[in-house]
Amino acid sequence: MNFIDSFKRLEKLCSELYGNKHGISFYIDEMKGIADGEERVSGWNADLKKLKHCRWVRNKIVHEPGCTEENMCGPDDSRWLQDFHSRILAQNDPLSMYRKGKKQNSGNVLLYLILCFMGIAALLVYACLF
């Protein structure tokens, strides 16, 4: 699959998932709006940089005379877009991984609070018995 077709395919998926006709730009904006993404998700900045690069290449090819796939990108760009598409479907993309981490962390906090409460209750029972 060539670069433009790979880009269109990813754009369609992101548009459908996020309900925005500019799906990849929306995805990029979501990533840019998360301050602690790089701390929580390995490869966050690299993926963001590559998405922005691919969007830039796509815009050059579509809007600039003389810019073509042949002189603007290599086969690795197309493969990366296809891989990123698969990662979104498998929920291994940066935004999915970030959400999973946030959900797990909130579960850990709840567990910690429950254990603290149980510890306090046990101490109170012990104190009342003795």
C-alpha positions as CSV (number, residue, x, y, z in Angstrom):
1,M,0.0,0.0,0.0
2,N,1.4,3.4,-0.9
3,F,1.8,6.4,1.5
4,I,-1.4,8.3,0.5
5,D,-3.6,5.2,0.7
6,S,-2.1,4.3,4.1
7,F,-2.7,7.9,5.3
8,K,-6.3,7.8,4.1
9,R,-6.9,4.5,5.8
10,L,-5.5,5.8,9.1
11,E,-7.4,9.1,8.6
12,K,-10.7,7.2,8.1
13,L,-10.1,5.1,11.2
14,C,-9.3,8.1,13.4
15,S,-12.2,10.0,12.0
16,E,-14.6,7.2,12.8
17,L,-13.2,6.6,16.3
18,Y,-13.2,10.3,17.3
19,G,-16.2,11.6,15.3
20,N,-14.0,14.2,13.7
21,K,-13.5,14.6,9.9
22,H,-9.8,15.5,10.5
23,G,-9.1,12.3,12.4
24,I,-5.3,12.4,12.4
25,S,-5.1,16.1,13.3
26,F,-7.6,15.4,16.1
27,Y,-5.4,12.5,17.3
28,I,-2.4,14.8,17.3
29,D,-4.2,17.5,19.1
30,E,-5.3,15.0,21.8
31,M,-1.7,13.9,22.3
32,K,-0.4,17.5,22.4
33,G,-3.0,18.2,25.1
34,I,-1.7,15.6,27.5
35,A,1.2,17.0,29.4
36,D,2.4,13.7,31.1
37,G,2.0,11.5,28.0
38,E,5.8,10.9,27.6
39,E,6.1,10.0,31.3
40,R,3.3,7.4,31.1
41,V,3.7,5.9,27.6
42,S,6.9,4.7,26.1
43,G,7.6,6.2,22.7
44,W,5.0,8.9,23.1
45,N,7.1,11.7,21.7
46,A,8.4,9.6,18.8
47,D,4.9,8.6,17.8
48,L,3.7,12.2,18.0
49,K,6.6,13.5,16.0
50,K,6.0,10.8,13.3
51,L,2.3,11.5,13.1
52,K,3.1,15.2,12.6
53,H,5.7,14.4,10.0
54,C,3.3,12.1,8.1
55,R,0.6,14.8,8.1
56,W,3.1,17.3,6.8
57,V,4.2,15.0,4.0
58,R,0.6,14.3,3.1
59,N,-0.2,18.0,2.9
60,K,2.9,18.7,0.8
61,I,2.0,15.9,-1.7
62,V,-1.6,17.0,-1.9
63,H,-1.1,20.8,-2.0
64,E,2.4,21.6,-3.4
65,P,3.3,21.3,-7.1
66,G,6.1,18.9,-7.7
67,C,5.8,17.1,-4.4
68,T,5.1,13.4,-5.0
69,E,5.3,10.3,-2.9
70,E,8.5,9.4,-4.8
71,N,10.3,12.5,-3.7
72,M,8.7,13.1,-0.3
73,C,8.7,9.8,1.5
74,G,10.1,6.3,1.6
75,P,8.5,2.9,2.0
76,D,9.1,3.1,5.8
77,D,6.6,6.0,6.1
78,S,3.8,3.9,4.5
79,R,4.7,0.9,6.7
80,W,4.7,3.1,9.8
81,L,1.2,4.3,9.0
82,Q,0.0,0.8,8.5
83,D,1.6,-0.3,11.8
84,F,0.0,2.6,13.6
85,H,-3.4,1.7,12.2
86,S,-2.9,-1.8,13.5
87,R,-1.8,-0.5,16.9
88,I,-5.0,1.6,17.2
89,L,-7.1,-1.5,16.4
90,A,-5.2,-3.5,19.0
91,Q,-5.4,-0.6,21.5
92,N,-1.6,-0.4,21.7
93,D,-1.4,3.2,20.4
94,P,-0.3,6.1,22.6
95,L,-3.8,7.4,23.5
96,S,-5.1,3.9,24.3
97,M,-2.1,3.1,26.4
98,Y,-2.4,6.4,28.3
99,R,-6.0,5.7,29.0
100,K,-5.3,2.2,30.2
101,G,-2.6,3.5,32.5
102,K,-4.9,6.2,33.9
103,K,-7.6,3.6,34.6
104,Q,-5.1,1.2,36.2
105,N,-3.7,4.1,38.4
106,S,-7.2,5.1,39.6
107,G,-7.9,1.4,40.4
108,N,-4.6,1.3,42.4
109,V,-5.6,4.4,44.4
110,L,-8.9,2.9,45.2
111,L,-7.3,-0.3,46.3
112,Y,-4.9,1.7,48.5
113,L,-7.7,3.6,50.1
114,I,-9.6,0.4,50.8
115,L,-6.6,-1.2,52.4
116,C,-5.9,1.9,54.5
117,F,-9.5,1.9,55.7
118,M,-9.4,-1.8,56.5
119,G,-6.1,-1.2,58.4
120,I,-7.7,1.6,60.4
121,A,-10.8,-0.5,61.1
122,A,-8.6,-3.4,62.3
123,L,-6.7,-1.1,64.6
124,L,-9.9,0.2,66.1
125,V,-11.2,-3.3,66.7
126,Y,-7.9,-4.3,68.3
127,A,-8.0,-1.2,70.5
128,C,-11.5,-1.8,71.6
129,L,-10.7,-5.4,72.5
130,F,-7.7,-4.6,74.6
